[in-house]
């Protein structure tokens, strides 16, 4: 029995070291938290906040891409959209890039706003004002290019005027 006691103690230490090694590797490395997300600002721009840990202390580079759609419309002096077909929907890609320095291995920052898409050559007749009626961003992808980590943020949209 005395010979088995040291053997059992050694086995217990080996198991506990193995378990702590497994949990350490499961939680190490760059990873995004739920605080990372996308919203649409009051001017229709895509805003993305970053909350990423495990990035070390070096500068971290990010890229942001999304498919975008913007509907531009003409509003009359009464604040209404006339029944005429004076609206234009444009679609395309938006992107931005930025670099941030982590604090204690964590980046908590906001990407530079991107969008909305321009109305291009679309204009309104005299007496009407060009406004952004609605905007949507789909397939929003934030990539930490330094550590090779990607977060798919889904889609966001906002309607400013019903047209």
Backbone torsions as a table, in degrees:
resi	resn	phi	psi	omega
1	UNK	NA	-39.9	179.7
2	UNK	-64.1	-31.9	179.4
3	UNK	-72.6	-29.2	-179.2
4	UNK	-77.5	-28.3	-177.6
5	UNK	-61.3	-50.0	177.4
6	UNK	-62.6	-35.9	179.1
7	UNK	-65.2	-41.4	178.5
8	UNK	-66.4	-40.1	178.8
9	UNK	-64.9	-42.2	178.7
10	UNK	-63.6	-40.1	178.8
11	UNK	-64.6	-40.6	179.5
12	UNK	-64.5	-41.7	177.8
13	UNK	-63.9	-43.6	-179.9
14	UNK	-62.0	-42.1	179.4
15	UNK	-65.5	-43.7	-178.9
16	UNK	-67.8	-36.7	176.7
17	UNK	-66.3	-40.7	177.9
18	UNK	-63.4	-41.9	-179.2
19	UNK	-66.6	-41.8	-179.4
20	UNK	-70.0	-33.0	176.7
21	UNK	-65.1	-39.1	179.3
22	UNK	-66.6	-45.7	-177.8
23	UNK	-69.2	-32.5	178.6
24	UNK	-65.9	-42.0	-179.2
25	UNK	-71.9	-26.9	179.9
26	UNK	-72.5	-23.6	-177.7
27	UNK	-110.3	2.8	-179.9
28	UNK	-93.6	160.6	179.9
29	UNK	97.7	164.4	-177.9
30	UNK	-68.8	136.0	178.2
31	UNK	-157.8	144.9	178.7
32	UNK	-86.6	145.6	174.3
33	UNK	-96.5	170.3	178.5
34	UNK	-64.4	-17.6	178.0
35	UNK	-67.6	-14.5	176.2
36	UNK	-74.9	129.2	-177.9
37	UNK	-170.5	175.6	-176.2
38	UNK	-126.1	144.3	174.5
39	UNK	-142.7	171.6	175.9
40	UNK	-112.9	129.5	-179.2
41	UNK	-77.2	174.5	179.1
42	UNK	-63.9	-21.7	178.5
43	UNK	-100.7	8.5	175.5
44	UNK	90.6	3.3	-179.8
45	UNK	-77.9	149.8	174.7
46	UNK	-81.8	124.5	178.2
47	UNK	-115.3	128.9	179.7
48	UNK	-126.8	127.0	176.1
49	UNK	-101.2	144.5	-178.4
50	UNK	-112.5	134.9	169.1
51	UNK	-139.9	98.5	-175.8
52	UNK	-131.9	137.7	179.6
53	UNK	-123.1	170.2	178.1
54	UNK	76.2	25.6	-174.5
55	UNK	-99.7	1.1	-178.4
56	UNK	78.4	-156.7	-175.8
57	UNK	-113.0	-4.9	-178.3
58	UNK	-80.7	162.2	176.7
59	UNK	-59.1	139.8	-178.5
60	UNK	-115.5	130.4	-179.4
61	UNK	-101.0	138.7	-178.6
62	UNK	-128.6	148.7	168.7
63	UNK	-126.6	148.6	179.1
64	UNK	-129.8	129.9	176.9
65	UNK	-134.1	151.2	177.1
66	UNK	-161.4	152.2	169.5
67	UNK	-86.0	135.3	-174.5
68	UNK	-126.3	152.1	174.4
69	UNK	-140.6	133.1	178.2
70	UNK	-133.4	131.0	176.0
71	UNK	-107.5	120.7	178.8
72	UNK	-104.7	141.1	-177.2
73	UNK	-141.8	164.8	177.2
74	UNK	-104.3	129.2	-179.3
75	UNK	-114.6	133.5	-179.3
76	UNK	-82.0	179.5	-177.5
77	UNK	-59.9	-25.0	179.0
78	UNK	-84.3	1.9	179.3
79	UNK	81.8	15.9	-179.1
80	UNK	-110.7	156.3	175.1
81	UNK	-93.3	116.1	179.9
82	UNK	-60.6	157.5	-177.5
83	UNK	-67.8	-13.4	-180.0
84	UNK	-63.3	164.5	-177.2
85	UNK	-85.3	42.0	-177.4
86	UNK	-94.0	68.2	171.2
87	UNK	-145.2	157.9	-175.9
88	UNK	-142.3	129.8	174.9
89	UNK	-108.8	127.0	178.4
90	UNK	-116.3	145.4	178.6
91	UNK	-129.7	155.9	178.7
92	UNK	170.3	-167.1	-179.7
93	UNK	-105.5	146.2	170.5
94	UNK	-125.2	154.4	179.1
95	UNK	-157.9	161.0	172.2
96	UNK	-153.2	165.0	178.9
97	UNK	-142.8	148.8	178.9
98	UNK	-159.9	162.0	176.5
99	UNK	-128.5	140.6	-179.4
100	UNK	-135.7	149.3	177.3
101	UNK	-97.9	123.7	-178.8
102	UNK	-68.2	154.7	170.6
103	UNK	-116.7	119.5	-177.2
104	UNK	53.2	41.2	175.0
105	UNK	77.1	14.5	-177.1
106	UNK	-133.1	137.3	175.1
107	UNK	-109.4	122.6	172.6
108	UNK	-126.6	106.1	-172.3
109	UNK	-155.7	176.1	176.4
110	UNK	-122.3	129.9	175.9
111	UNK	-66.2	153.2	174.0
112	UNK	-59.4	136.8	179.6
113	UNK	-59.4	148.0	176.5
114	UNK	-136.0	147.3	-178.0
115	UNK	84.6	-179.3	-4.8
116	UNK	-74.4	169.9	176.6
117	UNK	-66.2	147.7	-179.7
118	UNK	-72.1	150.5	176.1
119	UNK	-74.3	-1.9	-179.5
120	UNK	65.2	-130.6	-176.9
121	UNK	-91.1	3.2	-179.9
122	UNK	-65.6	128.6	178.2
123	UNK	-133.8	166.1	-179.8
124	UNK	-104.9	153.9	175.7
125	UNK	-68.3	164.7	179.0
126	UNK	-54.3	137.6	178.7
127	UNK	88.6	-3.3	178.1
128	UNK	-119.9	155.0	-176.6
129	UNK	-114.3	135.5	177.5
130	UNK	-77.8	127.3	179.3
131	UNK	-134.0	155.3	171.2
132	UNK	-83.1	112.7	-177.2
133	UNK	-84.7	-39.7	-178.1
134	UNK	-157.8	153.6	178.2
135	UNK	-144.7	145.4	173.9
136	UNK	-143.2	148.4	177.5
137	UNK	-129.3	126.2	180.0
138	UNK	-124.4	166.3	179.8
139	UNK	49.4	48.3	-179.5
140	UNK	-76.8	121.7	-177.6
141	UNK	-128.0	123.2	175.2
142	UNK	-106.3	126.6	-178.5
143	UNK	-123.5	127.7	169.5
144	UNK	-86.2	98.7	-175.5
145	UNK	-75.3	-17.9	177.8
146	UNK	-71.4	-42.3	-175.7
147	UNK	-108.4	-0.5	177.7
148	UNK	69.0	37.2	-179.2
149	UNK	-114.3	134.9	-178.1
150	UNK	-123.5	143.3	175.7
151	UNK	-128.0	121.5	176.6
152	UNK	-88.2	115.6	-172.6
153	UNK	-96.9	3.2	175.4
154	UNK	80.7	-132.5	-174.6
155	UNK	-138.5	151.7	172.4
156	UNK	-141.9	152.7	177.6
157	UNK	-152.5	165.3	178.5
158	UNK	-155.6	137.0	176.7
159	UNK	-108.9	129.1	179.8
160	UNK	-102.0	-36.7	178.3
161	UNK	-138.3	134.6	174.3
162	UNK	-81.6	117.4	-179.5
163	UNK	-124.5	NA	NA
